[in-house]
Amino acid sequence: MDKRRDVAREIARGYCTLSTEGITTLADILIPYRVARGEKLLHEGDICKNMYYVEKGMVRQFYYKGGRDVTEHFSYEGRIVICIESFLKQNPSRLMVEALENSWLYGIPHDVFLKLVETNKEMSQLYRRILEHALISSQEHADSQRFENATERYVRLLKNKPEIILRAPMVHVASFLQMTPETLSRVRSAYVE
């Protein structure tokens, strides 16, 4: 229980302040997961029944389009991964979640958490903050794809989330930035900080 309490504190630190009672309430519902590198935490067609807090490691959300693997999001220590549409609607996901490193995650189960959200003000605030963060992150990524050129997208990622460039395979980084690996290589070699 102490480990789950520590993780609950870290989640609260990243999203909103929780009382000691709030930390305990969250810790009580956390489910530990160990995922090996290359293992899928969520397959296409699965229902996203958990939000996952990444304690250690890195995972990515991705999908296939036209036979190509397209990375949509990366999560690593201190961040939450959620297939938001599937989680909210409890419908099958078109996204998949794969571990890029051996990873330790903690699931926040949909049904149990949403029951708490209905009755517990702190859990309601935490849920809102997690969803706000996910939506803002998604919007920032979409705006970057729409309004920035390849170099600007790379520089933004390098400055805001260097962990991704340092740890994720470049083929996935290129996909995330919506460029070919060759274009990413040219951008990286041309970019001088």
N, C-alpha and C positions, 0 to 999 in steps of 0.2 A: 504493500500500500504506500510506503514512503516514496518509492520511485514514481508511482502514479501521481502522488501529491506534488512532487517536484515538477513533473511534466505539466500538471494543472497550473502551477505557479508560472511556468514559462509561457504557457498559452495566454494566461491573464496578462503577463508582462507585455506580450506582443499585441494584444487587442484591447483590453480594458481592465481596470482595477476590479478585483474581486475581494470580498471579505474572506476571512478565514473559513467561514461557513460555506461561502461560494466555492472556494478552492476545494473543500472536502466534497461538496456536491458534484463538482466536475470530475474530481479524481475517482469518485465511486463508479462512474459510468465508462471511464476510459478502458479500451481494450487494446492490449499490446499486440503488435504484429512484427514479425521478423521476415523480411523479404530479401531473397538472394538476388544478386546482380543478374539482370536479364529476365527475372520472374515478373509476371503480370499480376498486379494487385486487382485490376479490374479489366475484364475482357469486353469486347464489343458485344452488346446484347445483354450484359449484366445490368442489374439495377444497382445504382450507387447507394448503398445502405449506410455508408459512413462518410464523414469528413475525416481526413487523416492529417494528424499533426506529425511532421517529420522531426523526430528527435535527432536522428543521425542518418546521414546518407543523402541521396538525391534520387528523385523520381521525375518522370515526365508524363504529360498527357499528350496523346497523339491519336491520329486517325489515318485512314487510307483514303486517298482521293485519286482517281485515275491510275490506280496501281502504285501510287507513290505514298510513302510514309511521310506524314506532315506533323511536325511537333508543334503543339499549341501552347504548352506551358511547362515550366520547370518549377519544382519545389525542392528545397533543401532545408537544412537545420533551421528551426524556428518558424517555419512556414506551414501553411495548411494547403493540402491538395483536395479539391472537390470537383466532381463533374456536376456542375451546378444545376443544369436542367434535369438530369436524371435524379439527383438528390431531392430537388424541390418537388418534382412531379411524381417521383417513384416510378418512372418509366424506364425501359431499357436504354442504355447509353450507347451512343455512336462513338464515344471516346473510349480509349483504353489508357490504363496507367501502368507504367513499367518502371522497375527499379533500374537505375543506371549504375548504382553502387549497392553493395550490401547495405541494407537500410533497416532502421528501427523506426516504426511508426506507431502512433496511438490513434485508434479509431474512436470517433465520437458518434455513436450509433443514432441514426435518424429518428426512429420511433421513440426511444427513451429520451433523447435530447429535446425533441419537439414537445413532449409532454411536460418536461421541465420548463421549457420556454413559455408555455401557456400559464404556468403558475408561479414562476420564480423570476422576479424582476432582474436579478443579476444575470441569469442565464439568457433572458430575453435581450438584454443589452449586449452580451457577448455574441449571441447569434447575429444580431444586427451589425455589429462591428465586423464580424467575419465576412458576412455577405457584402457589406460596403467595401471592404478591402478587395474581395474577389472581383466585384463589379468595376471598381476603379482600375485595378490592375488589367482587367480585360479591355477596358476602354482605352487605356494608355497604349496597350499593345496594338489594338486595332488602329488607333490614330497614327501611331508610328508607321504601320504598314501603309496607310493611306497617304500620309503627308510627307514622309521622309524618304530620301534616296538611300541606297545601300550603305554608303559610308556613314550617313547620319544615324541609321538604325544600329549599325555596329558600335559606333561611339556611344550612343545612348546606353546600350546594353553593357558595354565595358565600364562606363561610369556608374551606372545604377545597380547593376547586378554582375560584378566581375566574377563571382563564384561560378556562374554558368559557363563563361568562356574558359575559366581555369580547369573545370572539372568535367563538363559534358563533352561527349564526342563531337568533333567539328561537323560531322554530317548532320547531327541533330541541331546544332547551333545554326547552321546554314538554313535548314528547313524552318526553324523558328523565325529566322530573320527574312524568310521568303526569298532566298537566293540560292544559287547552286553552290556546291562546295568550292568550285573553281573561282566563282565571284568572291566568295568569302575569303579565300586565300589571297586574291589580288587586293581586296580591301584591307586585309590585315597587314600585308606587306607594304602597302602604300601609306598606311596610317602611321604617323609619327606623333607621339604624345608631346 
